[in-house]
Structure formats: C-alpha cells, structure tokens
Amino acid sequence: MRRQGAGPQRRRRPRLHGRRTCRPEYWLAEADGPGRDERTRNALAEAVAVVAYGRSTEGRRALARATAGEPGLSQPWLRTLVTRLANA
C-alpha cells in the first residue's frame, strides 16, 4: 500500500544474476558493419519488405497467421508477439 504524500514509486530493474550483458569492452568495439555480399543484400531487402508489409493492419494479421504454425511458438516471447500482431 502506498503512503499518502509519498513520491512516485520507482520500478525495480530486473537483476541479471550479477552479470552485465553489455560489458564496457564492447561499448567501443570495432564493427565491420553488415556484409556486402548478395546473401546479405537479399536478407536486408527482405527485412525492409516485411517491415513495410507489417505497417498495415492486414499485413500484421497475415504475418501472425503465417507464424501461427511455427514450432518456435513454444517460446513465450513469440506467442506474445504473434498475439499482439493478430490483435493490432
């Protein structure tokens, strides 16, 4: 129960089991960037097309229907994503 007159409640951040997922040595790591080969260009073009398709309501629902039969739906995060797409 909140005390009357108390300031806003702060949300606790989840603990990451004492490990940092993004350690400082990675902050300024050199990155080569995406590959320049044909496979990478095709993958990026496909990603752009999926994003454009998902901007419409019908596109999001179609993506949810297509994903519904995937074995990865045993993962809670994917079930949540598909549900949100279908209801968007």
C-alpha positions, 0 to 999 in steps of 0.5 A: 500500500502506498503512503499518502504524500509519498513520491512516485514509486520507482520500478525495480530493474530486473537483476541479471544474476550479477552479470552485465550483458553489455560489458564496457569492452564492447561499448567501443568495439570495432564493427565491420558493419553488415556484409556486402555480399548478395546473401546479405543484400537479399536478407536486408531487402527482405527485412525492409519488405516485411517491415513495410508489409507489417505497417498495415493492419492486414499485413500484421494479421497475415504475418501472425497467421503465417507464424501461427504454425511455427514450432518456435511458438513454444517460446513465450516471447513469440506467442506474445508477439504473434498475439499482439500482431493478430490483435493490432 
